Amino acid sequence: MDFYEWFNWSLLIVTFGVMIGIGFLSSRKVKDSDEGGFLLAGRSLGAFVGASTIVATGFSGWGFMGSPSVAYEFGAIELLGNFFFAPAMMIAVLFFANHMQKRALTMGSNTIPEYIGQIHGSGSGGRLLQGVAALMTIILLMVFLVSQIKAVGILGASWLNIEMTSSAWLMISVIILYTMLGGLAAVAWTDTVMVCGMALAAIAIMIQMFTSVDLGLWHTTLNTIDPNLLNPTTAAPYGNSKASVFLVLPYAFLFAAVLPYMAIRFLAFKPKVKMHKVGVYVAILGALLSLIPIVGLYMRAFGPELTDPDNAMPMYLQTFMHPALQGLITLFIIFAMKSTANSMLHTVASATSHDLRLALNKHAKVDSAHALTINRVAVVALGLLGLLMMMYAPPFMLSWLGILGSGTLLAAMIGPVFISTFWQGNVAGCLTAMLVGFFTSGGLLLTTDIGWVEGPLIGCLASSFCYVTVSMLTRARVPAVQRG
């Protein structure tokens, strides 16, 4: 083992200690009978921590590993597509988070499936919706979690000079440990540390690229390789029309406002937090991380030819960065991937241990004596399940698998979470919308060559139409307290 391998291992061990320490400190604030402390960090997130965990979760492994690979494969269209995420997340924070936070606080919602059930019904109807929403969350976010585990495994393997499976085991074990200890508080605070490193990594990468090459030469080289890289005739992989890339903006907004592992942050803010401050932090951090796909174009022009586009970022670091800087930036990118992995793990564990427990047992109670133990066992079990799924999954492109999981869940949840803010449906409309969105988006992405955002957005339209139409046809009087 040479000096730089020792350096990388030392960095990893130190940061592992920091992450586990944050998890331990967070666990001291989680009482044995307080599920809200574990599931929602006791509703204690401030403006900067809340913004940091939103951005870290939103950009994550997809931003640092997936988007450079898409830019390498499809060209500059990915730069525009990726850019839309920062303003979309800021809009979601400024115009949606506050309302959702207050509504959830009034009802005592601890998770998004519980929020859906409480809004649309009580008794068996509410439990049915909570259970269905939880099942969809578990299934689809486990799919997404597999892509995150693979991403962190690939990068960690090349960084530490170990096998990919061993790397994935190492990384997910630490994520399981600190998430199990501190719940969402540990996730949010570790995300805050991670996103600061991610922002520094983005700055260092931009400095290296733009100071090492003439822009005219870069442009000429890309045009020589393939004119479509800089002047695409389609918006592939987002759709066949050039305009399809602009669909990323509404998709990214709904991504931030509706997906359970993103929207749960809105419920966890302090009641009096200033959302405009959160929005400013989101805009600054998101703008920095939106630059990362440029790595794909840099590698296409000046890097070695790649058989697997998902290796664009690892090969860039290996080829163009000093080993010490390569090690530090790789650590920050691993942070990025962990930030989403821990969020999804926490969300699927919450859906399993809290939502399914309440949905299947009408006598189950929130904050019961063993609830926290069940929450923590679920984190361990589902984290290990995700790792096993990754080991036996067939080959896939990281970004596509992420879209399949998150996009389909988005289509299922848009009516119950987002449209219900403006127009209140009922149990029948909510259930129909979730099922239609699930099968429409998932079916299109799995069985057709439709654009990556087009399939989920078509699913969103179908789900929204069913939410309103079925609710109107089967409307029953909804008690005023449930209308928020």
Buried (B, 14 or more C-beta within 10 A) or exposed (E): EEEBBEBBBEBBEEBBEEBBBBBBBBBEBBEEEBBBBBBBBBBBBBBBBBBBBBBBBBBBBBBBBBBBBBBBBBBBBBBBBBBBBBBBBBBBBBEBBBBBBEBBBEBEBBBBBBBBBBBBBBEEBBBBBBBBBBBBBBBBBBBBBBBBBBBBBBBBBBBBEBEBEEBBBBBBBBBBBBBBBBBBBBBBBBBBBBBBBBBBBBEBBBEBBEEEBEEEEBBEBBBEEEEBBBEBEBBBBBBBBBEBBBBBBBBBBBBBBBBBBBBBBBBBBBEEBEBEBBBBBBBBBBBBBBBBBBBBBBBBBBBEEBEBBBBBBBBBBBEBBEBEBBBBBBBBBBBBBBBBBBBBBBBBBBBBBBBBBBBEEEEBEBBBEEBBEBBBBBBBBBBBBBBEBBBEBEEBBBBBBBBBBBBBBBBBBBBBBBBBBEEBBBBBBBBBBBBBBBBBBBBBBEEEEBBBBBBBBBBBBBBBBBBBBBBEEEEEEBEEEBEB
